Amino acid sequence: MSGEQLIYIDGELVPKSEAKISVLDHGLLYGDGVFEGIRCYNGVVFKLKEHIDRLYRSAKVIKLEIPMTKEEIIRAVIETLKANGLKEAYIRLIVTRGIGDLGLDPRKCSRPSVIIIAERLEPILGKIAREKGVKVIVSSVRRDPVYATSHEVKSLNYLNSILAKLEAINANVDDAIMLDSRGYVSEASAANLFIVKDQSLITPPVTAGILPGITRAFVMELARSMNIPVFERDITLVELLTSDEVFLTGTGAEIVPVVMINGIKIGDGVPGKITKLLIEEFDKRKTQPSEGVPII
């Protein structure tokens, strides 16, 4: 294969240059599908089973029948990593509705497609971000409400997030924090959010329109193991801006300190003590075989 990256599509590993889907796939036409972003650290696929469970939950909500068992998908992920010789990787697992026609009716789609892409990828906001922190704005784009296109479903429709990201790019900052339909803090364009207030960790609940993140849950677990109180509750914009510390979490981003929001310094304007402790503990734990599925 002359070293070309291999991509898994419906049971076959094909060279990247030949990896294609139909223009009539409803994943392309309508964002009709679900996905997961997953990390592999030192030969351990971090929280793989938890990611697969969430994939199936998302699929259930949109009545998408994944044509593989959870065990088969886990084996396919491992197979794709092995075929590409990867022990450190970012994995994108996608299930589309499949080929249909130009109408919306999902019953016209013959069979869902399963796609797995694995490649080396640095943390999305960069290594320097975790050391120096990032600057963000509060977007004018509200997170889709829970009674609409719920972000509890990790679907292929990310337009809401892209609009917020475009605002951040236009403002020359790293990312955008979105408020929910009520005006409470929700999450960043593609990452969950935490604040630190009086030595406690606070994060918005799913009722604020967030994705229940795998890294988010792990960080909450880490904090509790370090005797840091953790609360899930609504956060106002004023509380956000006057926090002692703010950080983002996600598979792509890992843990990223936020040092400025709308030009206002958070705390001392540098990554905070608790944020740094959590990053340190995260780095210790993420490669442990007990935290995922080893490549064997």
C-alpha positions in Angstrom: 0.0 0.0 0.0 3.1 2.2 -0.1 2.4 3.6 3.4 -0.9 5.2 2.4 -3.4 5.6 5.2 -6.1 3.0 5.2 -9.7 3.8 6.0 -12.4 1.3 7.1 -15.6 1.4 5.0 -18.3 -1.2 5.5 -15.9 -4.1 6.3 -13.1 -3.2 4.0 -9.8 -1.3 4.5 -9.2 0.9 1.5 -6.4 3.5 0.7 -7.4 7.0 1.6 -7.2 8.1 -2.0 -9.8 5.5 -2.9 -12.1 6.0 0.2 -15.5 7.3 -1.1 -19.2 7.4 -0.3 -22.1 8.0 -2.6 -23.3 11.5 -3.3 -26.8 10.1 -2.5 -25.8 9.1 1.1 -28.1 10.8 3.5 -25.2 11.5 5.8 -23.9 13.9 3.1 -27.3 15.1 1.9 -28.9 15.8 5.3 -26.3 15.2 8.1 -28.3 12.1 8.8 -26.0 9.9 10.9 -24.0 9.7 14.1 -20.4 9.7 15.0 -17.8 9.5 17.8 -14.3 11.0 18.1 -12.0 8.7 20.1 -8.4 8.8 21.2 -5.7 6.1 21.4 -2.9 6.7 23.8 0.2 4.5 23.9 -1.7 1.5 22.4 -4.8 1.9 24.6 -8.1 3.1 23.0 -9.3 5.5 25.7 -12.8 4.8 26.9 -13.7 2.9 23.7 -16.6 1.0 25.2 -18.1 4.2 26.6 -17.8 5.8 23.2 -19.4 2.9 21.5 -22.3 2.9 24.1 -22.9 6.6 23.3 -22.8 5.9 19.6 -25.6 3.4 20.0 -27.6 5.7 22.2 -27.4 8.5 19.6 -28.4 6.0 16.8 -31.4 4.8 18.9 -32.8 8.3 19.2 -32.7 8.9 15.4 -33.9 5.3 14.7 -30.7 4.4 12.9 -30.0 0.6 13.0 -26.2 0.1 13.1 -25.5 -3.0 11.0 -22.8 -4.3 13.4 -22.7 -5.4 17.0 -20.8 -3.3 19.6 -18.2 -6.1 19.7 -17.8 -6.0 15.9 -17.3 -2.3 15.9 -14.7 -2.5 18.7 -12.8 -5.2 16.6 -13.0 -3.0 13.5 -11.5 0.0 15.4 -8.6 -2.1 16.6 -8.2 -3.6 13.1 -8.0 -0.1 11.6 -5.4 1.0 14.1 -3.3 -2.1 13.5 -3.5 -1.8 9.8 -2.2 1.8 10.0 0.5 0.9 12.6 -0.9 3.4 15.0 -0.5 3.4 18.8 -1.2 7.2 19.2 -4.2 8.3 17.2 -7.4 10.2 16.8 -10.2 7.9 15.6 -13.4 9.2 13.8 -16.1 6.5 13.8 -19.1 7.4 11.6 -22.4 5.7 10.9 -24.4 7.3 8.0 -28.0 6.5 7.1 -26.7 5.2 3.8 -27.6 5.6 0.2 -31.1 6.9 -0.5 -32.7 9.4 -2.9 -33.1 13.1 -2.9 -36.1 13.0 -0.6 -36.0 13.1 3.2 -37.6 9.7 3.8 -35.0 7.5 5.6 -36.9 4.4 4.6 -35.5 4.9 1.1 -31.9 4.3 2.4 -30.8 0.8 1.7 -28.3 0.2 4.5 -26.3 2.3 6.9 -22.5 2.7 6.3 -19.9 2.4 8.9 -16.7 4.4 8.4 -13.6 4.4 10.6 -10.7 6.9 10.1 -7.6 6.7 12.3 -4.7 9.2 12.1 -2.2 11.0 14.1 -3.6 14.3 15.4 -2.3 16.7 18.0 -4.8 18.2 20.5 -7.2 20.3 18.4 -6.4 23.7 20.1 -2.6 22.8 20.2 -0.1 21.8 22.8 0.7 25.4 23.7 -3.0 26.0 24.6 -2.8 23.8 27.7 0.3 25.6 28.9 -0.7 29.2 28.2 -4.5 28.9 27.9 -6.9 30.1 25.2 -8.9 33.2 24.6 -12.6 32.9 23.7 -15.7 34.9 23.1 -19.3 34.3 24.1 -21.1 33.6 20.8 -24.3 35.3 19.7 -25.3 31.9 18.3 -27.3 30.0 20.9 -27.0 26.3 21.4 -29.9 24.4 19.9 -32.5 23.8 22.6 -33.1 20.4 24.1 -36.6 20.3 22.5 -35.1 20.8 19.0 -31.9 19.1 17.6 -30.6 17.9 20.9 -26.8 17.9 21.3 -27.2 14.9 23.6 -27.3 13.1 20.2 -23.9 13.3 18.6 -25.1 13.6 15.0 -23.5 14.6 11.8 -25.3 17.9 11.9 -22.8 20.4 13.4 -23.9 23.6 11.7 -24.9 25.2 15.0 -21.3 24.7 16.2 -19.8 25.8 12.9 -21.6 29.1 13.1 -20.2 29.8 16.6 -16.7 28.7 15.4 -16.9 31.2 12.5 -17.7 33.9 15.0 -14.6 33.0 17.0 -12.5 33.0 13.8 -13.8 36.5 12.9 -13.0 37.8 16.4 -9.5 36.3 16.1 -9.8 34.1 19.2 -9.5 30.4 19.7 -13.1 29.3 20.3 -16.6 30.4 21.3 -18.7 29.6 24.3 -22.4 29.2 23.6 -25.3 30.0 25.8 -28.5 27.9 25.8 -31.9 29.1 24.7 -32.5 30.4 28.3 -29.3 32.4 28.4 -27.4 30.0 30.7 -23.9 28.8 29.8 -23.9 25.7 27.6 -20.6 24.6 26.1 -17.9 25.6 23.6 -18.3 24.9 19.9 -17.0 21.4 20.3 -16.0 21.0 23.9 -17.6 20.9 27.3 -17.0 23.6 29.9 -16.1 23.7 33.6 -15.6 26.6 36.0 -13.8 26.6 39.3 -15.4 28.6 42.0 -14.2 28.5 45.7 -12.2 25.3 45.1 -15.3 23.5 43.6 -15.8 22.3 40.1 -19.0 23.3 38.3 -20.3 22.2 34.9 -23.5 22.8 33.0 -26.1 19.9 33.0 -27.5 18.2 29.9 -30.6 20.4 30.3 -28.3 23.3 29.1 -28.1 21.6 25.6 -24.7 20.1 26.1 -23.2 16.8 24.8 -22.6 14.5 27.7 -18.9 14.2 27.0 -16.8 11.2 27.7 -13.8 13.3 28.8 -16.2 15.5 30.8 -17.3 12.5 32.8 -13.7 11.3 33.3 -12.7 14.8 34.5 -15.5 14.7 37.0 -14.4 11.3 38.2 -10.8 12.5 38.5 -11.9 15.6 40.5 -13.9 13.5 43.0 -10.9 11.2 43.4 -8.9 14.2 44.3 -11.5 15.4 46.9 -12.6 18.3 44.7 -16.3 18.9 45.0 -18.2 18.6 41.7 -21.5 20.1 40.8 -23.7 19.9 37.7 -25.9 23.0 37.6 -26.8 26.1 35.6 -24.1 28.8 35.2 -24.9 32.4 34.5 -22.8 34.5 32.2 -21.7 36.7 35.1 -20.7 33.7 37.1 -18.7 32.5 34.2 -16.8 35.8 33.8 -16.1 36.1 37.5 -14.9 32.4 37.9 -11.6 31.6 39.5 -10.7 29.3 36.6 -12.4 28.1 33.4 -11.4 25.1 31.2 -12.7 23.1 28.3 -12.8 19.3 27.9 -13.2 17.0 24.9 -11.7 14.1 23.1 -10.1 16.4 20.5 -9.1 19.2 22.9 -8.4 17.0 26.0 -8.2 19.7 28.8 -7.6 23.3 27.8 -7.5 26.3 30.2 -9.4 29.4 29.3 -7.7 32.6 30.4 -9.8 35.3 28.7 -13.4 35.6 27.7 -14.7 38.6 25.8 -11.5 40.4 26.6 -12.0 39.8 30.4 -9.3 38.0 32.3 -10.3 34.8 34.1 -8.7 34.7 37.5 -5.1 35.9 37.1 -5.2 35.5 33.3 -3.1 32.3 33.4 -4.0 28.6 33.8 -5.3 28.0 37.3 -4.0 25.6 40.0 -6.9 23.1 39.9 -6.9 23.1 36.1 -3.2 22.2 36.0 -3.7 19.5 38.6 -6.4 17.9 36.6 -4.3 18.0 33.4 -1.5 16.3 35.3 -3.8 13.6 36.6 -5.5 13.1 33.2 -2.1 12.6 31.6 -1.2 9.9 34.2 -4.4 8.0 33.8 -5.2 8.2 30.1 -2.6 5.6 29.0 -3.6 3.0 31.6 -5.1 -0.2 30.1 -7.9 0.0 32.7 -9.1 3.2 31.2 -9.8 1.7 27.7 -9.3 -1.2 25.3 -5.6 -2.1 24.6 -4.6 -2.9 21.0 -3.7 -6.6 21.1 
